[in-house]
Amino acid sequence: MSLRYYQFLLACLPLLGQTACAQPESTAVVEGRMVLHPDWGDQLYLLHPASFTKVLASYEMPVVDTIAVDADGFFRLEKHIPDGDAGLYILVSQPRHSRFANALEELPFRENYLLIDLQPGHRIELEASIDRLTHSVQYRHANAETRAMQELQEARMPLVDQIEAEWLANGQGESFQWNVHGNDTVAAKVHLALDAYLDTATALLPVMVALRLRAPGHDYRDRPEFFISVADRMESLYPGHPWCRELKAHLHPDHLPVLAGERMPDFALPTPQGDTLHLSDVQGKLIIVDFWASWCAPCRKEVRGTLRPLYDRYHSRGLTILGITIDSDRDSWLNAIEKDGAIWQHAGDLLGDASPVRESLKFDTIPACYILDEQGRLLARNLHGEELRGFVEAFFRDLAK
């Protein structure tokens, strides 16, 4: 560390209870040191998302300041924060020859941004590596919201590490598509960690960031009831806030699947025997509607390891299963039914991903299951393995009381 920096620190020490390095009440300060990298530039850029939708959107957050980083890695920004401009800012670094100051690195383990809450009169002090800001930062001084947002980033580390391991194993090629890689179990653990925070949190900025990390594409279809509850809480705490209004717009019923307690929309599909089956014709005290395909290994595993044992045990007590294929090849569909011992009712239009039923229910991935009561109202969705077994067992246990 240079002599000049020691002199700077000494000059900023509190003097007998006085505020260190007094700054105007309307000014926020961000300062610290970067570990430099030869392939990365010597500037930092401060971005300010204009809306909830723009948070962490690459190329879409305007640059509001440029901060020089000296040869020793030190930088300091004094930012006047007018009324109404306090809140979430993004500190970004860029590779040396980058054309865009507001680009976000696509590889998660190389993420080049920091989420900071800038408030008048506040100071943030940090150290980080300029080529990997997100996962190298250490805050020496920061407010609670800034620290909370960094903790949310750290909650993603199991998935980030796993993606990096895949990237290294696949030769570090430019064609590596991390978004279609990743271990589902690891991703589920990350989702659980973010959801645990969202379940009780009340601070506006960290909650909004957690939502963006949890649903980068504003896709809240996997747990719509949960996300609606989060949106309702934030709206009650911050009435009229534009970001809360944006979140509610993303959670409009037109964007979501059927919600718990609602009736499953009726549909009609061909059966393997050539008949037409209406969902409303399916009877049972508990109905599992399972969307699957012959080419989907997790689907086939679910049929053999979970659905068939449940069917054998509980069908006589009122459990009904309806399998709906996302296949486009009839022979593959029928062969999989026979091979896996899926002896319940089946239907499918053999239109593959273009199936209108799939589009109307607004789900992307399979296996996808909807658990209905005898009136066709949704009880739960997308339970698998042990979670599905536990739900079915509890249902029939309570039914027997």
C-alpha positions in Angstrom: 0.0 0.0 0.0 1.4 3.4 -1.0 2.5 6.1 1.4 0.0 8.4 -0.2 -2.9 6.1 0.8 -1.6 5.9 4.4 -1.6 9.7 4.5 -5.1 9.8 3.1 -6.3 7.4 5.8 -4.7 9.4 8.6 -6.3 12.5 7.3 -9.7 10.9 7.5 -9.4 9.6 11.1 -12.1 10.9 13.5 -10.9 13.8 15.6 -12.3 13.7 19.1 -15.8 12.7 18.1 -15.9 14.9 15.0 -17.1 13.3 11.7 -14.2 12.0 9.6 -13.5 13.8 6.3 -16.7 15.9 6.6 -18.7 15.9 3.4 -21.8 17.8 2.4 -25.0 16.2 3.7 -26.3 15.7 0.1 -23.1 13.9 -1.0 -22.5 10.2 -1.0 -18.9 8.9 -1.2 -17.6 5.6 -2.7 -13.9 4.9 -2.3 -11.4 2.1 -2.0 -8.9 0.1 -3.9 -9.0 -2.2 -6.9 -6.6 -5.1 -7.6 -5.8 -4.3 -11.2 -5.7 -6.7 -14.1 -3.8 -6.1 -17.4 -6.8 -6.9 -19.6 -9.2 -4.6 -17.7 -9.5 -0.8 -17.9 -8.6 1.7 -15.3 -12.0 3.2 -14.9 -15.2 2.4 -13.0 -18.6 3.4 -14.2 -21.6 4.2 -12.1 -25.0 3.1 -13.5 -28.4 4.1 -12.2 -31.3 1.9 -13.2 -34.3 4.0 -14.1 -36.8 1.2 -13.3 -37.2 -2.2 -11.7 -37.2 -3.8 -15.1 -33.8 -2.3 -15.9 -32.1 -3.6 -12.8 -29.2 -5.8 -13.9 -30.2 -5.4 -17.5 -27.0 -5.3 -19.6 -26.7 -2.3 -21.9 -29.9 -0.8 -20.5 -28.8 1.1 -17.4 -27.5 4.7 -18.1 -24.0 5.7 -17.0 -24.2 8.6 -14.6 -20.5 8.9 -13.6 -17.1 7.7 -14.6 -14.5 7.1 -11.8 -10.7 7.1 -12.5 -8.7 4.3 -10.9 -5.0 5.3 -10.4 -1.9 3.2 -11.0 -2.1 1.8 -7.4 -5.7 0.9 -7.8 -7.2 3.7 -5.6 -10.4 5.5 -6.5 -12.8 8.0 -4.9 -16.2 9.2 -6.0 -18.1 12.1 -4.4 -21.6 12.0 -5.8 -24.2 14.7 -5.2 -27.5 12.8 -4.6 -30.5 15.1 -5.4 -33.9 14.5 -3.8 -35.4 11.5 -5.4 -32.2 10.0 -6.7 -31.1 8.1 -3.7 -31.2 4.3 -4.0 -29.8 1.6 -6.1 -26.7 2.2 -8.2 -24.5 -0.3 -10.0 -20.7 0.1 -10.0 -19.2 -1.6 -13.1 -15.8 -2.3 -14.5 -15.1 -3.3 -18.2 -12.4 -5.1 -20.1 -9.8 -2.7 -21.6 -11.2 -2.6 -25.1 -14.9 -2.9 -24.3 -17.1 -0.7 -26.5 -19.8 -0.3 -23.8 -19.5 1.1 -20.3 -22.8 -0.4 -19.2 -22.3 -4.0 -20.3 -22.6 -6.8 -17.7 -20.4 -9.9 -18.0 -22.4 -12.9 -19.1 -20.3 -15.6 -17.3 -21.5 -15.6 -13.7 -18.1 -16.2 -12.1 -16.7 -13.2 -13.9 -19.4 -10.8 -13.0 -18.2 -7.2 -13.1 -20.6 -5.2 -11.1 -21.4 -4.2 -7.5 -24.9 -3.3 -6.1 -24.7 -0.3 -3.8 -27.2 1.8 -2.0 -26.2 5.5 -2.3 -27.8 7.8 0.2 -26.9 11.4 1.0 -24.2 11.7 3.7 -23.3 8.0 3.5 -19.9 6.6 2.7 -19.0 3.2 1.1 -15.5 1.9 1.3 -14.4 -1.3 -0.4 -11.7 -3.5 -1.9 -12.1 -5.8 -4.9 -10.5 -7.2 -8.0 -11.4 -5.1 -11.0 -12.0 -8.1 -13.3 -14.4 -9.9 -10.9 -16.1 -7.2 -8.8 -19.1 -9.2 -7.8 -17.4 -12.1 -6.2 -14.2 -10.5 -4.9 -15.5 -7.4 -3.0 -14.9 -6.8 0.6 -16.7 -3.9 2.2 -14.8 -1.9 4.8 -17.7 0.4 5.4 -21.2 0.2 3.9 -24.8 0.6 4.9 -27.1 -2.3 5.7 -28.8 -2.4 2.3 -25.5 -2.6 0.4 -24.3 -5.4 2.6 -27.6 -7.3 2.3 -27.4 -7.1 -1.5 -23.9 -8.5 -1.4 -25.1 -11.3 0.9 -27.7 -12.2 -1.8 -24.9 -12.4 -4.3 -23.0 -14.8 -2.0 -26.1 -17.0 -1.7 -25.6 -17.7 -5.5 -22.1 -18.9 -5.1 -22.8 -22.7 -5.2 -24.3 -22.3 -8.6 -21.6 -19.8 -9.8 -18.9 -22.2 -8.7 -20.6 -25.1 -10.4 -20.9 -23.1 -13.7 -17.2 -22.2 -13.5 -16.3 -25.8 -13.0 -18.3 -26.8 -16.1 -16.7 -23.9 -18.1 -13.2 -25.1 -17.2 -14.1 -28.7 -18.0 -15.5 -27.7 -21.4 -12.4 -26.0 -22.6 -13.3 -22.4 -21.7 -14.8 -22.0 -25.2 -16.7 -18.9 -26.3 -19.6 -21.1 -27.3 -20.2 -22.3 -23.7 -23.9 -21.7 -22.8 -23.9 -21.5 -19.0 -27.7 -20.8 -18.9 -28.5 -24.3 -20.2 -25.9 -26.0 -18.0 -25.9 -26.3 -14.3 -27.0 -28.9 -11.8 -30.7 -28.7 -11.0 -30.1 -29.7 -7.4 -27.6 -26.8 -6.9 -29.9 -24.4 -8.6 -32.7 -25.5 -6.4 -30.6 -24.8 -3.3 -29.8 -21.3 -4.5 -33.5 -20.7 -5.1 -34.3 -21.9 -1.6 -31.8 -19.5 -0.2 -33.2 -16.5 -2.1 -36.8 -17.5 -1.3 -36.0 -17.8 2.4 -34.8 -14.2 2.3 -37.8 -13.0 0.2 -40.2 -14.8 2.6 -39.7 -12.2 5.4 -37.5 -9.3 4.1 -38.8 -5.8 4.2 -36.0 -3.6 2.8 -37.0 -2.4 -0.6 -33.7 -2.5 -2.6 -32.5 -5.9 -1.4 -35.9 -7.4 -2.0 -36.0 -6.1 -5.5 -32.5 -7.3 -6.2 -33.3 -10.7 -4.8 -36.3 -10.9 -7.1 -34.1 -10.1 -10.1 -31.5 -12.7 -9.1 -34.3 -15.2 -8.5 -36.1 -14.5 -11.8 -33.7 -12.8 -14.2 -36.2 -12.9 -17.0 -39.1 -11.7 -14.8 -40.5 -15.2 -15.0 -42.4 -15.9 -11.8 -44.3 -18.9 -13.0 -42.6 -21.6 -10.8 -44.0 -20.1 -7.5 -46.5 -17.5 -8.5 -48.4 -17.5 -5.2 -45.2 -16.9 -3.3 -44.1 -14.0 -5.5 -47.6 -12.4 -5.4 -47.3 -12.5 -1.6 -43.9 -10.8 -1.7 -45.3 -8.1 -4.1 -48.3 -7.5 -1.8 -46.0 -7.1 1.2 -43.7 -4.6 -0.6 -46.7 -2.7 -1.9 -48.1 -2.3 1.6 -44.7 -1.2 3.0 -43.9 1.2 0.1 -47.3 2.3 -1.3 -47.1 4.0 -4.6 -43.4 3.2 -5.2 -43.0 2.8 -9.0 -40.9 -0.4 -8.7 -43.7 -2.0 -6.7 -46.1 -1.1 -9.4 -43.8 -2.6 -12.0 -43.5 -5.9 -10.1 -47.3 -6.1 -9.8 -47.5 -5.7 -13.6 -45.2 -8.6 -14.1 -47.4 -10.6 -11.8 -50.6 -9.9 -13.8 -52.8 -13.0 -14.2 -52.1 -12.9 -18.0 -48.5 -13.8 -17.3 -49.1 -16.5 -14.7 -50.3 -20.1 -14.7 -53.4 -21.2 -12.7 -53.0 -20.3 -9.1 -53.7 -22.4 -6.0 -57.4 -22.7 -5.3 -58.4 -22.0 -8.9 -59.9 -24.5 -11.2 -57.6 -26.0 -13.8 -58.6 -24.8 -17.3 -60.4 -27.6 -19.1 -58.9 -29.0 -22.3 -59.4 -31.9 -24.7 -56.6 -34.1 -26.1 -56.4 -37.3 -28.1 -55.7 -40.5 -26.3 -53.4 -43.4 -27.6 -56.7 -45.3 -28.4 -57.9 -42.4 -30.7 -60.5 -41.1 -28.4 -60.8 -37.5 -27.0 -60.2 -37.0 -23.3 -61.4 -33.9 -21.5 -59.6 -33.0 -18.3 -63.1 -32.5 -16.7 -63.8 -36.1 -17.4 -60.9 -37.3 -15.2 -62.2 -38.4 -11.8 -60.4 -38.9 -8.5 -60.1 -37.7 -4.9 -56.6 -36.5 -5.8 -55.6 -36.0 -9.4 -52.0 -35.7 -10.6 -51.7 -34.2 -14.1 -48.1 -35.0 -15.2 -46.6 -33.3 -18.3 -43.7 -35.4 -19.6 -42.0 -36.7 -22.7 -40.2 -39.9 -23.8 -37.0 -37.9 -24.4 -37.0 -36.3 -21.0 -34.8 -38.4 -18.6 -36.0 -36.7 -15.4 -39.6 -37.3 -16.6 -38.9 -41.0 -17.1 -37.2 -41.3 -13.8 -40.2 -39.6 -12.1 -42.6 -42.0 -13.7 -40.7 -45.1 -12.6 -39.4 -44.0 -9.2 -42.3 -41.9 -7.9 -45.5 -42.0 -9.9 -45.8 -45.7 -10.3 -45.2 -46.6 -6.6 -47.7 -43.9 -5.6 -50.3 -45.2 -8.1 -49.9 -48.8 -6.9 -50.4 -47.7 -3.3 -53.1 -45.1 -3.5 -55.1 -45.7 -6.7 -57.7 -47.9 -4.9 -58.1 -45.0 -2.4 -58.8 -42.4 -5.0 -55.5 -41.3 -6.6 -55.7 -40.7 -10.3 -52.9 -39.8 -12.7 -53.2 -38.3 -16.1 -50.0 -38.3 -18.2 -49.9 -35.6 -21.0 -47.0 -36.0 -23.4 -44.9 -33.2 -25.0 -43.7 -35.7 -27.6 -44.1 -35.2 -31.3 -43.4 -38.9 -32.2 -46.2 -41.3 -31.5 -44.1 -44.5 -31.4 -41.6 -43.0 -28.9 -44.5 -41.9 -26.7 -46.2 -45.3 -26.7 -43.0 -47.2 -26.2 -42.1 -45.1 -23.2 -45.5 -45.7 -21.6 -45.1 -49.4 -21.9 -41.5 -49.6 -20.9 -42.0 -47.4 -17.8 -45.1 -49.2 -16.7 -47.2 -46.0 -16.7 -50.5 -47.8 -16.5 -52.7 -44.7 -16.0 -54.6 -42.6 -18.5 -52.6 -40.8 -21.2 -53.3 -38.1 -23.8 -51.3 -35.8 -26.1 -51.6 -33.8 -29.3 -48.1 -34.8 -30.4 -47.3 -31.2 -31.3 -44.2 -31.1 -29.1 -43.3 -27.7 -27.7 -46.0 -26.0 -29.8 -48.8 -27.7 -27.8 -51.6 -25.2 -27.2 -52.2 -26.8 -23.8 -48.6 -26.2 -22.7 -48.8 -22.6 -23.9 -52.1 -22.0 -22.1 -50.7 -23.3 -18.8 -47.6 -21.2 -19.2 -44.8 -23.6 -18.2 -41.5 -24.1 -19.9 -39.8 -27.1 -18.4 -40.8 -30.7 -17.8 -41.5 -32.7 -15.8 -44.3 -30.4 -14.7 -47.1 -31.6 -12.6 -50.4 -30.1 -11.3 -52.1 -31.7 -8.3 -55.8 -31.2 -8.2 -58.7 -32.0 -5.8 -61.8 -33.8 -6.9 -63.4 -30.5 -8.1 -60.4 -29.8 -10.3 -59.0 -27.0 -8.1 -55.2 -26.7 -7.9 -53.7 -27.8 -4.6 -50.0 -27.7 -5.6 -47.7 -27.7 -8.6 -44.3 -29.1 -9.6 -43.7 -31.3 -6.6 -41.3 -34.1 -7.4 -39.7 -37.1 -5.7 -39.8 -37.1 -1.9 -41.8 -33.8 -1.9 -44.5 -35.3 -4.1 -44.6 -38.6 -2.1 -44.9 -36.6 1.2 -47.8 -34.5 -0.2 -49.8 -37.6 -1.4 -49.2 -39.5 1.8 -50.3 -36.6 3.9 -53.4 -36.0 1.7 -54.7 -39.6 2.2 -53.7 -39.7 5.8 -55.8 -36.6 6.5 -58.6 -38.0 4.3 -58.7 -41.1 6.5 -59.2 -39.1 9.7 
